[in-house]
């Protein structure tokens, strides 16, 4: 106020001077002079005030008052500001600035201002004017799925009670628009509205409405290149793996623009040039042209540079391996077109842990600390001379090896699969193999197994190895359903895949069952209108705990009821029972390599028939015994996840054999076969007689008695041999896109042709391989696109082959849910003898499906298959069939 009075007084004096001038000067001159003088004086005084204000003046603080909209007490605010009555401060000065900053940093107030209320001498009274920041009461988010709302709240800290500042509004808006634009929603608009909450509560509160309009992802209409003459636009666009222009025929890659993928693909363009010898290629500029709200065009300007070739390549510092040995790994010769990408992969290929490169050659033989650096020493005349400088370092040894994360699985189950041991020379191949073996156990999430290198010591040549694992559900409740033979088939099973039988009598071990020793225990019940089956199995993968020798045993019982073609129901007075027991051993081999397993098993089944007359079994009342020996050789090196392998193969060949009883049991099977053929002909011919004689009727009745007796003698002890082969291969095409070719073959034969091929153990082709409504020792083979068991004769086939090609793509491989989609083409056929065998005459099908594996539910799958050929006895193609499986895991 004092300052204003001084200005007024000086302006009055100035007015007197102007009036005096008016008496002696002309009017126009007077006006010009007076205006100039007034402006000069005003500027002079304002500048003087500003200088005085900026330099500040010391005052004693008097009264401090608080005004504005706040629920906090006056004394609380004053205390928090750090200002106090009687304190000497500079106005303006750092004390006022500090007070404003403290109040602002509390994040409780907004619109903070401090005024001089009055000045009396050297005493200044202040007024603090502020208002409380409103708290967030309710938040409503529009424009996104409910599943995405929680992440928006977490990322932007929009919890109830947070102070709603202008900064919060601005950062939230910018964050969301940037986030969605990076995902390809270039037209994203975010609007934030706040509404004051008026109620009895004194606290200032607001409801916030967050409106997100992502719009549609912008598609790429075209991608053009400028400056390219060596590589065409088409080749360069092909090198961009994730950024594609609109093409209605493309299914796997979409044309939507995503900035992060685009930036990565620009690097792919340069890599493409490096692969073709153009080391100096670079992107001069790139432009994004907005065509409309739905499409954009991308323009990329290039500078290709010159073509380079490799010159001399010398190895420096190598003592462990000779130049010749390293050149065999490098596989690049003088005069080859320069390929920087290939050079890097031949030295160290990060995409393949087991790649055939120089780095792995060193690391598989202990040289963990080796360093290999390619250096260009000259590039004269576009010929690049290289030095590959190698620092070998000391061989590294494992100091300690540990496992973390196994809460259920006992340590010894894991350590026996580990290929790295304390004191052992370091080998990267052994580390990679260990990760595979732990993933194949099925007890851990294969995607989460992590080999951690701790405490590397290049001086002493030691390393600590730690394998971090994450337990997953390894026991199952199996709930499976399917349709077959005109009825629903249900399966209920308990499968404990990490069982511990030694703890079966320990009460504290039931959580919910004794677990941790890697054993498998399974109980299974399967039933339909036509049969019931019960089975129990147990296996110990390391018999005795010292060798990878698996012991397994199983017991099963099946009751099969005859199908009544009149009522279309099961006739439970006529049954076929199978009771069996099996003991097996499987040993992991070391030759040719330790991916091979030799398995052997002895099994016994007893078949009891109770008035069970069919075309397959001519003896309706009787029994058969099946004592057999099975030997198999398999090799499995699939990587890494057993649910979704991305590489390797799995094949196996088995032979199931019985004792050749006909060599020593004294039965004349030639005569027996003749008697059977004669009896069979009499029965067949009798049906064509219009008025049979008594002799013919008597012969018919005798044949009816003889035929079951003869077959009972033939099949009292089953005699056969059976060969099966199955092979699966996995090849990673692009990233996680996996191609899986498969081939299967089966043959059932007889030692003695007079005795014939048995009516059991036959192949029934078609469907999902699950829906068997008849369990007479048959083997169900899946062939999608056709009904279950529809592609074999009524009595089954003795030969079959099947070929399939499946393309898989993962939607997610997270531990919570592993989901992948697939498409397939396959073909197969069933035959009765080698005279009919034609591996190229197949029933063909194609289709698509999906697989979902979740710890809470196990494996769920559904396939839609289209059969291109007609069923046996029909003329039109079969068309579409649906196949599904359901499982549950805990």
WORA-V482089 format. One line per field, one symbol per residue. ss: DSSP state (~ for helix, > for strand, _ for the rest). psi: psi as a letter, one per 20 degrees, with the letter a starting at -180 (. if undefined). Layout:
ss=???
psi=???
This chain:
ss=_~~~~~~~~~~~~~~~~~~~~~____~~~~~~~~~~~~~~~~~~~~~~~~~~~~~_>>>>>>>>>>>______~~~~~~~~______>>>>__~~~~~~~~~~~~___>>>>>>>>>>>>__>>>>>>>>>>__>>>>>>>>___~~~~~~~~~~~______>__~~~~~~~~~~~~~~~~~______>>>>>>>>________>>>>>>>>>_____>>>>>>>>______~~~~~~~________________>__~~~~~~~~~~~~~~~~~______>>>>>>>>>____>>>>>>>>>_____>>>>>>>>______~~~~~~~~______>__~~~~~~~~__________~~~~~~_______>>>>>>>>_~~~>>>>>>>>>_____>>>>>>>>______~~~~~_________>__~~~~~~~~~~~~~___>_~~~_>>>>>>>>____>>>>>>>__>___>>>>>>>>>>__>>>>>>>>>>>>>_~~~___~~~_____>___>>>>>>>>>___>>>>>>>>>>__~~~___>>>>>>>>>>>>>>>>____>>>>>>>>>>>>>>>>>>>>_______>>>>>>>>>>>>>>>___________>>>>>>>>>>>>>>>__>_______>>>>>>>>>>>>__~~~_____~~~~~~~~~~~~~~~~~~_______~~~~~~~~~~~~~~~~~~~~~__>___>>>>>>>>>>>>>>__>>>>>>>>>>>>>_____________>>>_>___________>>>_>_____________>_>>>>>>>>>>>>>>>____>>>>>>>>>>>>>>___________>>>>>>>>>>>>___>>>>>>>>>>>>>______>>>>>>>>>__>>_
psi=hhggggggghhghhhghhghhhhiqrgghggggggggggggghghghhggghghhrqpqppcqprpranqiqqghgggghhiqqpipprporahggghgggghgiikiqrlpqpqogqpockpppqpoprqppqqpfqpppqirqhiihhhggghjllqpiqporhgggghgggggggghhhjimikpppppqqppooaiphppqqppoooonhaqppqohqoqqqjphgprhghghhhnhioqrpoiipghprjqppghhghhhhhhghhhghhjinhjqqogrqqopogaihqrqppppqohaqpqrpcpoqppjphgqrhgghhhhglpqpiqppnhgggghhgooiiohkqmrgghgghikimhjqpooppphqlpkkpopqpoppohaqqqqpgqprpqiohgpqghhghiipjpqpiqppohhhgghggghhhihjiqohiipoopoqlpnhgilqppppoproqrpiqqooopqrppkjrppqppqpoojlqnhijhjohiinmirprijjrpppppppqahirpqpqpqqqohnpijiqmoppqqqpqppopqppoigikrpniioroqppqqqpqppppriphrjiqppqqqpqpqpoppnlnorhhoiohparqpnoqpppqpqpokqqhphhmqiraroqqpqppqrpmhihiijpnhghhgghghghghggghhhiphmqrhghgghghhhhhhghgghgghjgoqorqppqppppqppofpdjpppnqqqqqqpprqhohhhrpqirjrpoqqbijhmpjplljropppoqiqqpkijrrhjrqiqqqppqpppqppgqkrhhpopqqqqqprqrqqqirihipoiinqoqrqaraqppophhibppqpqoqopirqqpirhqqhbqqppqqprpq.
